[in-house]
Amino acid sequence: MFSLYLSKFSSHLYCFEPLPALAEYLNNKFKGCNVTVENCALGDVNGVSSINVPSVGRNKFESRSSFVHTYEDEYILGEE
């Protein structure tokens, strides 16, 4: 995790994660460290947006999430 590496060179690090489950994971991972995790996305306008998380069955692929790409009718690596 790049954030963990960067935290060693900073007095305080701020991370921004739009997916609630990943933000919670990061908060637990960095508990007691010099890292603040905000459950939000950053952009050039204020507002609310939807994020697309591809899934196969019950497995979600959060690392491939996108605000733009919908993944409709697309093969996802690992799909059977």
C-alpha positions in Angstrom: 0.0 0.0 0.0 1.5 3.2 -1.2 -0.2 5.2 1.7 1.6 3.2 4.3 5.0 3.9 2.6 4.2 7.6 2.3 3.2 7.9 5.9 6.8 7.3 6.9 7.9 10.5 5.2 5.1 12.8 6.4 4.0 14.3 9.7 0.4 13.5 8.6 -1.1 11.9 5.6 -4.7 12.2 4.2 -6.2 9.5 2.1 -9.5 9.7 0.1 -11.4 6.5 -0.6 -14.9 6.6 -2.1 -15.8 3.0 -1.4 -17.2 2.7 2.2 -15.9 -0.9 2.7 -12.4 0.1 1.6 -12.4 3.3 3.6 -13.4 1.3 6.7 -10.6 -1.2 6.0 -8.1 1.6 5.7 -9.3 3.3 8.9 -8.7 0.0 10.7 -5.4 -0.6 9.1 -4.1 2.9 10.0 -5.6 3.2 13.5 -3.1 4.9 15.7 -1.0 6.0 12.8 -0.4 9.5 11.3 -3.0 8.8 8.6 -6.5 10.2 8.2 -8.9 8.3 5.8 -11.8 10.3 4.4 -14.7 8.3 2.9 -15.2 10.5 -0.2 -14.0 11.1 -3.7 -12.2 14.2 -5.0 -13.1 16.0 -8.2 -13.3 19.4 -9.8 -17.1 20.0 -9.0 -19.2 19.5 -5.9 -21.9 16.8 -6.1 -22.9 13.2 -5.7 -22.0 10.5 -8.2 -22.4 6.7 -8.5 -19.4 4.4 -8.7 -19.5 1.2 -10.7 -18.0 -1.8 -9.0 -17.7 -4.9 -11.2 -18.6 -8.2 -9.7 -18.7 -11.9 -10.7 -21.2 -13.8 -8.6 -20.7 -12.7 -5.0 -17.1 -11.5 -5.7 -16.6 -7.7 -6.1 -13.5 -6.3 -7.8 -13.2 -2.9 -6.0 -9.8 -2.3 -7.4 -11.4 -1.9 -10.9 -14.1 0.5 -9.7 -14.9 3.4 -12.0 -17.1 6.5 -12.1 -17.2 6.3 -15.9 -17.0 2.7 -17.0 -20.1 0.5 -16.4 -18.6 -2.9 -17.2 -21.8 -4.0 -18.8 -21.4 -7.1 -21.1 -17.7 -7.2 -20.4 -15.6 -10.2 -19.5 -13.8 -9.7 -16.1 -10.6 -11.6 -15.6 -11.4 -14.4 -13.2 -15.0 -14.8 -14.4 -16.0 -18.4 -15.1 
